[in-house]
Amino acid sequence: MLTVPRTICLGFLAVITVGTLLLWLPWSTSNGQWNPFVIALFTATSAVCVTGHIIVDTPTHFSTFGHLIILLLIQVGGLGYMTATTFLIILLGRKFNLRQKIAVQQALDRRGIQGARQLVRSILGLAFLFEITGTLLLWFIFRQDYGDLRGLWLAVFHSISAWNNAGFSLFSDSLMSYQTSVPLNFVISALIIFGGIGYEVIFEFYLWLTDCLRHWGRPRYLVRKARQMTFSLNFKIVTSTTGVLLILGTVMLLLTEFRSPEAFGQFSLDQKLLLAWFQSVTARTAGFNTVDIGSFRNSGLFIMIALMFIGGSPGGTAGGIKTTTFRILAGITKSTLQGKDVVLLYRRQVPPTLIMKAVAVTVGSMFTVLISTTLIAIADPEINFINILFETVSAFATVGLSTGITSGLTVFSKFVLVVTMFAGRVGILLLMAAIMGDPRPSNIQYPEENLLVG
């Protein structure tokens, strides 16, 4: 039976298949020869899953046609299969059926199915607004080094790649050539953060801001509005957790790599802060880097693994277990240590269904990373374990950062990463629902019994 989760998973597989065939063609390579199938499959999967993992040098291996195909795959993958499909339905003027509304609801992790058409329009408008703004800002930077036309193409590619948290770059060293450029670091960081924070958060802040501007001539109303700050629980958790993780990641990376001659050691203090900030941002599933990640110490790599595993926020283009899941787990731990039976976040009780979902997402994600890491460690035993773990977490969280081992992996390990990237993009719960099918309702209630835990 073709259930909604299966429809979404098959849709992603269909896009990956089309992308693989297009990147397989001789027109996609710079030398005009047929692209090896493994390279085409790996690159297409990485682009659709907005990961950024590469096994060849993207700017030199692929032609302009190949770069355009990669960019289109990034855009479709970032928006999501169901969002892209819904957009086509809107263009064709067709009506939504119930299955399509449910598919959009599950793909975007929404609670209801009403207003699917308006929602998709808003998401597309928001994405294009940020991508166009990012393109203009980056164009002013790139045109100084590459001219107007080439600079515009570079700006378009990197703006779309950054907003969708893909991490693909048309520079062989990613963004290391601009590692001390404050404007570029600011623009790319902003695109990554807003792209990964989730559309609901941006929409909610926009509505709050427009309401304040509408009453700009009423000081008392603005003061009362500022004091109330009546944002949703999702907004509070996403923004606060994102801010804490970005700052904490910056501080921790600065401490671990401060004196490392291969990483931050040769730079001034303000440049070290900029480098640490950008690596903390890009670890939130973006994939760009302004420093050679392979030069990091094990402590720095482990910090980035933790940041990558948490990832971005629901409804955005980022991967990982998501910030909301992380906060629910932290809330569970806090409540248990305090001897409470409920989980409270900002004076709101978290429903048991969300608690179970958060635990399931985390356990499923850890199990996936464990299996992938074990398989690659068996196939490539000569590679350092911390590098393998970094690679698999980066693939599952759709980050794309690498210590430089990707191209040297065996074909089997590359296929493992392909599956891992796919599982991380569609979501572990959605993937399991597609494999197992819809659950059968049951009226049977079983007796409770305690057991020892901890």
SEVOVEX-153743 format. One record per residue (C-alpha): residue in one letter; x, y, z. Coordinates in steps of 0.05 Angstrom, whole numbers, plus 5000, padded with zeros to 4 digits. Example, Ala and Ser with C-alpha at 12.3 -4.5 7.8 and 13.67 -1.06 7.14 Angstrom:
+------+------+------+------+
: code :    u :    v :    w :
+------+------+------+------+
:    a : 5246 : 4910 : 5156 :
:    s : 5273 : 4979 : 5143 :
+------+------+------+------+
REM end
This chain:
+------+------+------+------+
: code :    u :    v :    w :
+------+------+------+------+
:    m : 5000 : 5000 : 5000 :
:    l : 5027 : 5069 : 4981 :
:    t : 5021 : 5106 : 5047 :
:    v : 5038 : 5180 : 5056 :
:    p : 5108 : 5166 : 5086 :
:    r : 5123 : 5119 : 5028 :
:    t : 5100 : 5172 : 4979 :
:    i : 5148 : 5223 : 5009 :
:    c : 5207 : 5174 : 5011 :
:    l : 5194 : 5150 : 4940 :
:    g : 5189 : 5222 : 4918 :
:    f : 5258 : 5237 : 4945 :
:    l : 5285 : 5173 : 4913 :
:    a : 5254 : 5194 : 4846 :
:    v : 5288 : 5262 : 4849 :
:    i : 5355 : 5228 : 4868 :
:    t : 5347 : 5180 : 4810 :
:    v : 5334 : 5236 : 4760 :
:    g : 5392 : 5276 : 4788 :
:    t : 5438 : 5215 : 4783 :
:    l : 5420 : 5204 : 4710 :
:    l : 5432 : 5277 : 4693 :
:    l : 5499 : 5280 : 4729 :
:    w : 5518 : 5215 : 4696 :
:    l : 5515 : 5247 : 4627 :
:    p : 5579 : 5272 : 4592 :
:    w : 5551 : 5343 : 4591 :
:    s : 5555 : 5345 : 4667 :
:    t : 5630 : 5334 : 4670 :
:    s : 5685 : 5384 : 4652 :
:    n : 5723 : 5334 : 4609 :
:    g : 5661 : 5314 : 4569 :
:    q : 5664 : 5241 : 4588 :
:    w : 5612 : 5197 : 4622 :
:    n : 5612 : 5209 : 4697 :
:    p : 5626 : 5147 : 4740 :
:    f : 5560 : 5122 : 4767 :
:    v : 5583 : 5123 : 4839 :
:    i : 5603 : 5196 : 4834 :
:    a : 5537 : 5215 : 4800 :
:    l : 5496 : 5177 : 4853 :
:    f : 5535 : 5204 : 4912 :
:    t : 5533 : 5276 : 4887 :
:    a : 5459 : 5273 : 4870 :
:    t : 5442 : 5244 : 4938 :
:    s : 5485 : 5295 : 4973 :
:    a : 5451 : 5352 : 4935 :
:    v : 5379 : 5328 : 4944 :
:    c : 5392 : 5313 : 5017 :
:    v : 5425 : 5383 : 5023 :
:    t : 5486 : 5351 : 5055 :
:    g : 5546 : 5377 : 5016 :
:    h : 5588 : 5314 : 5021 :
:    i : 5632 : 5307 : 4959 :
:    i : 5679 : 5254 : 4932 :
:    v : 5705 : 5297 : 4875 :
:    d : 5723 : 5370 : 4870 :
:    t : 5657 : 5402 : 4850 :
:    p : 5683 : 5464 : 4813 :
:    t : 5733 : 5426 : 4770 :
:    h : 5701 : 5358 : 4760 :
:    f : 5632 : 5383 : 4738 :
:    s : 5615 : 5429 : 4680 :
:    t : 5571 : 5490 : 4683 :
:    f : 5512 : 5445 : 4664 :
:    g : 5531 : 5398 : 4721 :
:    h : 5535 : 5457 : 4769 :
:    l : 5465 : 5479 : 4747 :
:    i : 5437 : 5409 : 4758 :
:    i : 5468 : 5407 : 4828 :
:    l : 5438 : 5475 : 4844 :
:    l : 5368 : 5452 : 4821 :
:    l : 5374 : 5389 : 4863 :
:    i : 5394 : 5431 : 4923 :
:    q : 5334 : 5476 : 4914 :
:    v : 5285 : 5418 : 4907 :
:    g : 5317 : 5380 : 4965 :
:    g : 5318 : 5442 : 5010 :
:    l : 5246 : 5458 : 4997 :
:    g : 5227 : 5385 : 5006 :
:    y : 5195 : 5338 : 4956 :
:    m : 5124 : 5353 : 4978 :
:    t : 5135 : 5428 : 4978 :
:    a : 5163 : 5425 : 4907 :
:    t : 5106 : 5380 : 4885 :
:    t : 5054 : 5426 : 4916 :
:    f : 5086 : 5485 : 4880 :
:    l : 5077 : 5448 : 4814 :
:    i : 5004 : 5433 : 4832 :
:    i : 4993 : 5507 : 4846 :
:    l : 5025 : 5526 : 4779 :
:    l : 4980 : 5476 : 4742 :
:    g : 4919 : 5503 : 4778 :
:    r : 4898 : 5436 : 4805 :
:    k : 4862 : 5425 : 4871 :
:    f : 4891 : 5390 : 4932 :
:    n : 4863 : 5323 : 4952 :
:    l : 4863 : 5297 : 5023 :
:    r : 4925 : 5253 : 5013 :
:    q : 4966 : 5312 : 4987 :
:    k : 4945 : 5355 : 5046 :
:    i : 4965 : 5300 : 5095 :
:    a : 5031 : 5291 : 5058 :
:    v : 5047 : 5365 : 5064 :
:    q : 5027 : 5363 : 5138 :
:    q : 5074 : 5304 : 5152 :
:    a : 5131 : 5330 : 5109 :
:    l : 5130 : 5398 : 5143 :
:    d : 5114 : 5370 : 5212 :
:    r : 5051 : 5411 : 5220 :
:    r : 4995 : 5396 : 5269 :
:    g : 4938 : 5409 : 5220 :
:    i : 4923 : 5401 : 5146 :
:    q : 4886 : 5467 : 5134 :
:    g : 4916 : 5521 : 5091 :
:    a : 4967 : 5477 : 5055 :
:    r : 4965 : 5518 : 4992 :
:    q : 4976 : 5584 : 5028 :
:    l : 5031 : 5553 : 5071 :
:    v : 5071 : 5528 : 5012 :
:    r : 5064 : 5596 : 4978 :
:    s : 5091 : 5630 : 5040 :
:    i : 5149 : 5581 : 5046 :
:    l : 5168 : 5591 : 4973 :
:    g : 5163 : 5666 : 4979 :
:    l : 5205 : 5666 : 5042 :
:    a : 5258 : 5622 : 5011 :
:    f : 5263 : 5664 : 4947 :
:    l : 5265 : 5729 : 4987 :
:    f : 5325 : 5706 : 5029 :
:    e : 5360 : 5675 : 4969 :
:    i : 5352 : 5737 : 4927 :
:    t : 5375 : 5782 : 4984 :
:    g : 5435 : 5736 : 4996 :
:    t : 5452 : 5737 : 4922 :
:    l : 5454 : 5813 : 4920 :
:    l : 5497 : 5818 : 4982 :
:    l : 5545 : 5764 : 4959 :
:    w : 5549 : 5794 : 4889 :
:    f : 5579 : 5857 : 4917 :
:    i : 5634 : 5814 : 4949 :
:    f : 5648 : 5766 : 4891 :
:    r : 5646 : 5818 : 4836 :
:    q : 5709 : 5850 : 4864 :
:    d : 5749 : 5787 : 4850 :
:    y : 5712 : 5754 : 4792 :
:    g : 5676 : 5809 : 4754 :
:    d : 5602 : 5822 : 4747 :
:    l : 5578 : 5761 : 4708 :
:    r : 5621 : 5708 : 4742 :
:    g : 5610 : 5741 : 4809 :
:    l : 5534 : 5739 : 4799 :
:    w : 5535 : 5664 : 4784 :
:    l : 5578 : 5651 : 4846 :
:    a : 5531 : 5693 : 4888 :
:    v : 5469 : 5656 : 4863 :
:    f : 5500 : 5588 : 4875 :
:    h : 5527 : 5602 : 4944 :
:    s : 5465 : 5639 : 4967 :
:    i : 5419 : 5581 : 4949 :
:    s : 5469 : 5531 : 4978 :
:    a : 5475 : 5570 : 5043 :
:    w : 5399 : 5582 : 5053 :
:    n : 5385 : 5508 : 5041 :
:    n : 5442 : 5489 : 5088 :
:    a : 5473 : 5448 : 5031 :
:    g : 5546 : 5468 : 5037 :
:    f : 5563 : 5459 : 4963 :
:    s : 5614 : 5509 : 4938 :
:    l : 5644 : 5529 : 4871 :
:    f : 5711 : 5539 : 4906 :
:    s : 5757 : 5480 : 4915 :
:    d : 5774 : 5502 : 4986 :
:    s : 5701 : 5517 : 5004 :
:    l : 5704 : 5587 : 5034 :
:    m : 5775 : 5585 : 5061 :
:    s : 5796 : 5640 : 5013 :
:    y : 5747 : 5686 : 5049 :
:    q : 5761 : 5662 : 5120 :
:    t : 5776 : 5732 : 5147 :
:    s : 5724 : 5768 : 5104 :
:    v : 5674 : 5796 : 5154 :
:    p : 5620 : 5813 : 5102 :
:    l : 5621 : 5743 : 5071 :
:    n : 5622 : 5709 : 5138 :
:    f : 5563 : 5751 : 5161 :
:    v : 5520 : 5739 : 5099 :
:    i : 5533 : 5664 : 5095 :
:    s : 5522 : 5657 : 5171 :
:    a : 5456 : 5695 : 5167 :
:    l : 5431 : 5652 : 5110 :
:    i : 5450 : 5588 : 5146 :
:    i : 5418 : 5609 : 5212 :
:    f : 5353 : 5634 : 5181 :
:    g : 5349 : 5575 : 5134 :
:    g : 5357 : 5525 : 5190 :
:    i : 5315 : 5560 : 5243 :
:    g : 5248 : 5541 : 5212 :
:    y : 5195 : 5578 : 5173 :
:    e : 5145 : 5580 : 5231 :
:    v : 5194 : 5619 : 5274 :
:    i : 5207 : 5670 : 5219 :
:    f : 5133 : 5677 : 5204 :
:    e : 5116 : 5686 : 5278 :
:    f : 5169 : 5740 : 5287 :
:    y : 5146 : 5774 : 5223 :
:    l : 5074 : 5778 : 5248 :
:    w : 5097 : 5805 : 5316 :
:    l : 5141 : 5857 : 5282 :
:    t : 5088 : 5880 : 5233 :
:    d : 5039 : 5887 : 5291 :
:    c : 5089 : 5932 : 5327 :
:    l : 5101 : 5974 : 5265 :
:    r : 5026 : 5981 : 5254 :
:    h : 5020 : 6013 : 5323 :
:    w : 5084 : 6052 : 5319 :
:    g : 5049 : 6117 : 5340 :
:    r : 5023 : 6086 : 5405 :
:    p : 5081 : 6083 : 5455 :
:    r : 5040 : 6051 : 5510 :
:    y : 5017 : 5994 : 5465 :
:    l : 5089 : 5982 : 5443 :
:    v : 5114 : 5980 : 5514 :
:    r : 5059 : 5931 : 5534 :
:    k : 5074 : 5889 : 5471 :
:    a : 5148 : 5887 : 5488 :
:    r : 5134 : 5866 : 5559 :
:    q : 5086 : 5811 : 5539 :
:    m : 5128 : 5780 : 5483 :
:    t : 5072 : 5729 : 5473 :
:    f : 5110 : 5681 : 5429 :
:    s : 5094 : 5607 : 5422 :
:    l : 5132 : 5553 : 5459 :
:    n : 5163 : 5530 : 5394 :
:    f : 5190 : 5600 : 5380 :
:    k : 5219 : 5607 : 5450 :
:    i : 5253 : 5539 : 5450 :
:    v : 5281 : 5545 : 5379 :
:    t : 5309 : 5616 : 5387 :
:    s : 5338 : 5606 : 5457 :
:    t : 5368 : 5538 : 5442 :
:    t : 5397 : 5562 : 5375 :
:    g : 5428 : 5623 : 5409 :
:    v : 5458 : 5583 : 5466 :
:    l : 5487 : 5529 : 5419 :
:    l : 5517 : 5581 : 5372 :
:    i : 5551 : 5619 : 5429 :
:    l : 5572 : 5556 : 5466 :
:    g : 5599 : 5525 : 5403 :
:    t : 5639 : 5587 : 5387 :
:    v : 5670 : 5590 : 5457 :
:    m : 5686 : 5515 : 5459 :
:    l : 5718 : 5515 : 5390 :
:    l : 5757 : 5577 : 5407 :
:    l : 5784 : 5544 : 5470 :
:    t : 5802 : 5478 : 5437 :
:    e : 5835 : 5506 : 5375 :
:    f : 5861 : 5572 : 5402 :
:    r : 5935 : 5551 : 5402 :
:    s : 5931 : 5499 : 5347 :
:    p : 5980 : 5521 : 5293 :
:    e : 5941 : 5483 : 5239 :
:    a : 5874 : 5514 : 5258 :
:    f : 5868 : 5581 : 5294 :
:    g : 5938 : 5591 : 5321 :
:    q : 5965 : 5635 : 5266 :
:    f : 5908 : 5686 : 5268 :
:    s : 5895 : 5747 : 5311 :
:    l : 5844 : 5745 : 5367 :
:    d : 5788 : 5778 : 5327 :
:    q : 5801 : 5731 : 5269 :
:    k : 5800 : 5671 : 5315 :
:    l : 5732 : 5694 : 5341 :
:    l : 5707 : 5700 : 5269 :
:    l : 5733 : 5631 : 5251 :
:    a : 5705 : 5598 : 5313 :
:    w : 5638 : 5632 : 5302 :
:    f : 5633 : 5609 : 5230 :
:    q : 5651 : 5536 : 5246 :
:    s : 5600 : 5537 : 5302 :
:    v : 5547 : 5563 : 5253 :
:    t : 5565 : 5516 : 5196 :
:    a : 5564 : 5455 : 5243 :
:    r : 5489 : 5467 : 5248 :
:    t : 5482 : 5426 : 5183 :
:    a : 5510 : 5477 : 5133 :
:    g : 5574 : 5444 : 5109 :
:    f : 5616 : 5505 : 5090 :
:    n : 5683 : 5514 : 5123 :
:    t : 5734 : 5570 : 5128 :
:    v : 5786 : 5526 : 5162 :
:    d : 5812 : 5458 : 5144 :
:    i : 5769 : 5412 : 5188 :
:    g : 5821 : 5357 : 5183 :
:    s : 5869 : 5401 : 5222 :
:    f : 5824 : 5403 : 5283 :
:    r : 5843 : 5366 : 5346 :
:    n : 5801 : 5308 : 5371 :
:    s : 5769 : 5353 : 5423 :
:    g : 5748 : 5403 : 5369 :
:    l : 5721 : 5348 : 5324 :
:    f : 5680 : 5319 : 5382 :
:    i : 5649 : 5387 : 5396 :
:    m : 5629 : 5393 : 5323 :
:    i : 5601 : 5322 : 5324 :
:    a : 5556 : 5343 : 5382 :
:    l : 5534 : 5406 : 5346 :
:    m : 5521 : 5368 : 5282 :
:    f : 5480 : 5314 : 5316 :
:    i : 5434 : 5366 : 5348 :
:    g : 5428 : 5403 : 5282 :
:    g : 5378 : 5457 : 5266 :
:    s : 5304 : 5467 : 5279 :
:    p : 5239 : 5435 : 5254 :
:    g : 5210 : 5465 : 5191 :
:    g : 5277 : 5490 : 5165 :
:    t : 5328 : 5463 : 5116 :
:    a : 5373 : 5436 : 5170 :
:    g : 5382 : 5364 : 5194 :
:    g : 5401 : 5330 : 5259 :
:    i : 5353 : 5311 : 5315 :
:    k : 5332 : 5384 : 5319 :
:    t : 5336 : 5436 : 5375 :
:    t : 5266 : 5421 : 5401 :
:    t : 5283 : 5347 : 5410 :
:    f : 5346 : 5366 : 5447 :
:    r : 5308 : 5413 : 5494 :
:    i : 5254 : 5360 : 5508 :
:    l : 5309 : 5310 : 5526 :
:    a : 5341 : 5362 : 5571 :
:    g : 5273 : 5375 : 5602 :
:    i : 5262 : 5301 : 5615 :
:    t : 5329 : 5296 : 5650 :
:    k : 5315 : 5358 : 5692 :
:    s : 5246 : 5334 : 5713 :
:    t : 5272 : 5265 : 5731 :
:    l : 5328 : 5294 : 5773 :
:    q : 5277 : 5338 : 5809 :
:    g : 5230 : 5280 : 5821 :
:    k : 5175 : 5308 : 5777 :
:    d : 5126 : 5267 : 5735 :
:    v : 5117 : 5319 : 5681 :
:    v : 5163 : 5357 : 5634 :
:    l : 5157 : 5433 : 5637 :
:    l : 5186 : 5482 : 5587 :
:    y : 5173 : 5556 : 5597 :
:    r : 5115 : 5539 : 5645 :
:    r : 5083 : 5494 : 5593 :
:    q : 5074 : 5419 : 5601 :
:    v : 5101 : 5377 : 5544 :
:    p : 5051 : 5324 : 5521 :
:    p : 5072 : 5251 : 5530 :
:    t : 5066 : 5239 : 5456 :
:    l : 5119 : 5291 : 5441 :
:    i : 5164 : 5262 : 5495 :
:    m : 5158 : 5193 : 5463 :
:    k : 5171 : 5222 : 5394 :
:    a : 5234 : 5259 : 5419 :
:    v : 5261 : 5196 : 5451 :
:    a : 5245 : 5155 : 5388 :
:    v : 5280 : 5206 : 5343 :
:    t : 5342 : 5207 : 5387 :
:    v : 5347 : 5131 : 5395 :
:    g : 5334 : 5119 : 5321 :
:    s : 5386 : 5171 : 5301 :
:    m : 5438 : 5143 : 5348 :
:    f : 5424 : 5072 : 5322 :
:    t : 5432 : 5096 : 5250 :
:    v : 5498 : 5131 : 5265 :
:    l : 5522 : 5069 : 5303 :
:    i : 5506 : 5022 : 5246 :
:    s : 5537 : 5068 : 5193 :
:    t : 5600 : 5080 : 5234 :
:    t : 5609 : 5006 : 5247 :
:    l : 5601 : 4987 : 5173 :
:    i : 5650 : 5040 : 5150 :
:    a : 5700 : 5021 : 5205 :
:    i : 5697 : 4949 : 5181 :
:    a : 5705 : 4968 : 5107 :
:    d : 5760 : 5020 : 5120 :
:    p : 5797 : 4996 : 5182 :
:    e : 5858 : 5039 : 5168 :
:    i : 5820 : 5105 : 5180 :
:    n : 5820 : 5138 : 5248 :
:    f : 5755 : 5123 : 5286 :
:    i : 5741 : 5196 : 5305 :
:    n : 5744 : 5214 : 5231 :
:    i : 5695 : 5159 : 5213 :
:    l : 5647 : 5180 : 5268 :
:    f : 5652 : 5252 : 5245 :
:    e : 5637 : 5231 : 5173 :
:    t : 5576 : 5190 : 5191 :
:    v : 5546 : 5242 : 5237 :
:    s : 5559 : 5295 : 5185 :
:    a : 5523 : 5252 : 5133 :
:    f : 5464 : 5235 : 5177 :
:    a : 5455 : 5306 : 5201 :
:    t : 5460 : 5330 : 5128 :
:    v : 5519 : 5374 : 5145 :
:    g : 5572 : 5355 : 5094 :
:    l : 5633 : 5374 : 5134 :
:    s : 5691 : 5325 : 5128 :
:    t : 5760 : 5314 : 5154 :
:    g : 5782 : 5296 : 5083 :
:    i : 5769 : 5221 : 5082 :
:    t : 5707 : 5219 : 5038 :
:    s : 5740 : 5211 : 4970 :
:    g : 5787 : 5156 : 4997 :
:    l : 5731 : 5112 : 5024 :
:    t : 5715 : 5045 : 4991 :
:    v : 5655 : 5040 : 4945 :
:    f : 5617 : 5003 : 4999 :
:    s : 5629 : 5058 : 5050 :
:    k : 5606 : 5110 : 5000 :
:    f : 5541 : 5072 : 4990 :
:    v : 5533 : 5069 : 5066 :
:    l : 5540 : 5145 : 5067 :
:    v : 5488 : 5151 : 5012 :
:    v : 5437 : 5112 : 5053 :
:    t : 5456 : 5151 : 5115 :
:    m : 5445 : 5218 : 5080 :
:    f : 5378 : 5195 : 5054 :
:    a : 5356 : 5171 : 5123 :
:    g : 5377 : 5237 : 5154 :
:    r : 5340 : 5279 : 5103 :
:    v : 5272 : 5245 : 5103 :
:    g : 5275 : 5235 : 5178 :
:    i : 5285 : 5170 : 5216 :
:    l : 5212 : 5166 : 5240 :
:    l : 5184 : 5179 : 5171 :
:    l : 5231 : 5128 : 5141 :
:    m : 5211 : 5075 : 5191 :
:    a : 5138 : 5091 : 5179 :
:    a : 5149 : 5081 : 5105 :
:    i : 5183 : 5014 : 5117 :
:    m : 5134 : 4987 : 5169 :
:    g : 5070 : 5018 : 5141 :
:    d : 5013 : 5051 : 5179 :
:    p : 5004 : 5026 : 5251 :
:    r : 4942 : 4985 : 5265 :
:    p : 4898 : 5013 : 5320 :
:    s : 4887 : 4968 : 5380 :
:    n : 4838 : 4971 : 5438 :
:    i : 4877 : 4922 : 5480 :
:    q : 4905 : 4950 : 5545 :
:    y : 4960 : 4913 : 5581 :
:    p : 4975 : 4915 : 5656 :
:    e : 5031 : 4960 : 5680 :
:    e : 5093 : 4934 : 5716 :
:    n : 5154 : 4969 : 5743 :
:    l : 5226 : 4951 : 5728 :
:    l : 5294 : 4976 : 5750 :
:    v : 5322 : 5035 : 5710 :
:    g : 5389 : 5071 : 5719 :
+------+------+------+------+
REM end
